[in-house]
Amino acid sequence: MRFSKTFIKTLRSAPKDEIARNGALLSRAGYIHKELAGIYDYLPLGLKVIENIKNIIREELNKIGCEEVMMSALQNPELWEATGRFSDQEVDIWFKTELASGGVLGLAPTHEEPMTNMLKTYVSSYKDLPLYAYQFQTKFRNELRAKSGVMRGREFLMKDLYSFHTSEKDLDDFYEKVENAYNKIFERLGIGDCTYKTFASGGIFSKFSHEYQTILPVGEDTIYYNSDKSLVFNKEVFEDEILADFDASKEDFTEDKGAEVGNIFKLKFKYSEPLGLKYTDDKNSEQFVYMGCYGIGVSRLMGVIAEKFADEKGLVWPETVAPYKYYLVGIGEKGQAAAEELYKGHEDIILFDDRDVRPGEKFADAELMGIPTRIVISDKTLADNKAEITNRATFETKLVDLKEIIM
């Protein structure tokens, strides 16, 4: 990308009603554009970050045999009525819309019902199972609070995975595979050392579910962890009788704030039974399909990573999710010409600031945008056939021979 050829502009100030740091920085740095509270557009830089996050998730899920699909956002009320989840009294975050021909549709807040119903067409025998299907999909939730930037949106991007099994053991085995995949995902995203599997409420059909919480001062959840963080609990299940199951007491734990970035849940027959998803076993007997669901908030992760690593000068992206690896600046006639040569053939990893503005403005924008490495080639550095390389996270600067700049 050439900075002069994109419509992206950095802003001196964030939208007036943007109180979350992630939302403010992402807006100022030209990654997102705010439409309404909890509703954002993703600009070229922001979309690149989103796609990088998606690709990491996709690669790890594909490794464990998952297949990608894309479901519709508009929802048939009949499916949700069968599970009792279309009523506004039961689920109070629905967006609903009326058809011109009459009737009401919903905008999906999640996809357990339609995924379960769809598979009735394709699953009939034990030979059809297990099956693991996931998607990256825009979800809609009429949140009462939408003041956390992209960490809590009314329209947001989520990865939702659903697994289908013939036995509880098979569900348990796959559940463990997803746990391992999630650990690898968060490690690759740069937050593996501050993101923990957390015991949370299992609702009406299991004792626990598991969340993945990233320790973050602005997180909306209160969590408790022991000294080595091998046990982490959401506040909702942090009770003496629960802790007794783990031979632990409240005195062993530290309170902190966490941002939920993922969850995994053993659904068992929660949706297969009311929606009639069955299979015929090897004895020709009909059985309900065991299910699990596994979510990751993709756009929320973008906000969490922004919050986690930002400093007083702006965003600081881990290289794995950054929109570009390098921010290139040429200073002086010879420096600009050398920067042009370096840029050629590396357009996919370099953001080339070729604007006719002062170097100081370029450096400030580089710091605000958070690209991992800044390369400056000037008439001065060219005197020794070198370029100045600066690490955005540490501000460590060194001179490197031009021929040693490895893309």
Rosetta blueprint (number, residue, H / E / L):
1 M L
2 R E
3 F H
4 S H
5 K H
6 T L
7 F L
8 I L
9 K L
10 T L
11 L L
12 R L
13 S L
14 A L
15 P L
16 K L
17 D L
18 E L
19 I L
20 A L
21 R H
22 N H
23 G H
24 A H
25 L H
26 L H
27 S H
28 R H
29 A L
30 G L
31 Y L
32 I E
33 H E
34 K E
35 E E
36 L E
37 A L
38 G L
39 I E
40 Y E
41 D E
42 Y E
43 L L
44 P H
45 L H
46 G H
47 L H
48 K H
49 V H
50 I H
51 E H
52 N H
53 I H
54 K H
55 N H
56 I H
57 I H
58 R H
59 E H
60 E H
61 L H
62 N H
63 K H
64 I L
65 G L
66 C L
67 E E
68 E E
69 V L
70 M L
71 M L
72 S L
73 A L
74 L E
75 Q E
76 N L
77 P H
78 E H
79 L H
80 W H
81 E H
82 A H
83 T L
84 G L
85 R L
86 F L
87 S L
88 D L
89 Q L
90 E L
91 V L
92 D L
93 I L
94 W L
95 F E
96 K E
97 T E
98 E E
99 L L
100 A L
101 S L
102 G L
103 G L
104 V E
105 L E
106 G E
107 L E
108 A L
109 P L
110 T L
111 H L
112 E H
113 E H
114 P H
115 M H
116 T H
117 N H
118 M H
119 L H
120 K L
121 T L
122 Y L
123 V L
124 S L
125 S E
126 Y H
127 K H
128 D H
129 L L
130 P L
131 L E
132 Y E
133 A E
134 Y E
135 Q E
136 F E
137 Q E
138 T E
139 K E
140 F E
141 R L
142 N L
143 E L
144 L L
145 R L
146 A L
147 K L
148 S L
149 G H
150 V H
151 M H
152 R L
153 G L
154 R L
155 E E
156 F E
157 L E
158 M E
159 K E
160 D E
161 L E
162 Y E
163 S E
164 F E
165 H E
166 T L
167 S L
168 E H
169 K H
170 D H
171 L H
172 D H
173 D H
174 F H
175 Y H
176 E H
177 K H
178 V H
179 E H
180 N H
181 A H
182 Y H
183 N H
184 K H
185 I H
186 F H
187 E H
188 R H
189 L L
190 G L
191 I L
192 G H
193 D H
194 C H
195 T E
196 Y E
197 K E
198 T E
199 F E
200 A E
201 S E
202 G L
203 G L
204 I L
205 F L
206 S L
207 K L
208 F E
209 S E
210 H E
211 E E
212 Y E
213 Q E
214 T E
215 I E
216 L L
217 P L
218 V L
219 G L
220 E L
221 D E
222 T E
223 I E
224 Y E
225 Y E
226 N L
227 S L
228 D L
229 K L
230 S L
231 L L
232 V E
233 F E
234 N E
235 K H
236 E H
237 V H
238 F L
239 E L
240 D H
241 E H
242 I H
243 L H
244 A H
245 D L
246 F L
247 D L
248 A L
249 S L
250 K H
251 E H
252 D H
253 F L
254 T E
255 E E
256 D E
257 K E
258 G E
259 A E
260 E E
261 V E
262 G E
263 N E
264 I E
265 F E
266 K E
267 L E
268 K E
269 F L
270 K L
271 Y L
272 S H
273 E H
274 P H
275 L H
276 G L
277 L L
278 K E
279 Y E
280 T E
281 D L
282 D L
283 K L
284 N L
285 S L
286 E E
287 Q E
288 F E
289 V L
290 Y E
291 M E
292 G E
293 C E
294 Y E
295 G E
296 I E
297 G E
298 V H
299 S H
300 R H
301 L H
302 M H
303 G H
304 V H
305 I H
306 A H
307 E H
308 K H
309 F H
310 A L
311 D E
312 E L
313 K L
314 G E
315 L L
316 V L
317 W L
318 P L
319 E L
320 T L
321 V L
322 A L
323 P L
324 Y L
325 K L
326 Y E
327 Y E
328 L E
329 V E
330 G E
331 I E
332 G H
333 E H
334 K H
335 G H
336 Q H
337 A H
338 A H
339 A H
340 E H
341 E H
342 L H
343 Y H
344 K L
345 G L
346 H L
347 E L
348 D L
349 I L
350 I E
351 L E
352 F E
353 D E
354 D L
355 R L
356 D L
357 V L
358 R L
359 P H
360 G H
361 E H
362 K H
363 F H
364 A H
365 D H
366 A H
367 E H
368 L H
369 M H
370 G L
371 I L
372 P L
373 T E
374 R E
375 I E
376 V E
377 I E
378 S E
379 D H
380 K H
381 T H
382 L H
383 A L
384 D L
385 N L
386 K E
387 A E
388 E E
389 I E
390 T E
391 N E
392 R L
393 A L
394 T L
395 F L
396 E L
397 T E
398 K E
399 L E
400 V E
401 D E
402 L H
403 K H
404 E H
405 I L
406 I L
407 M L
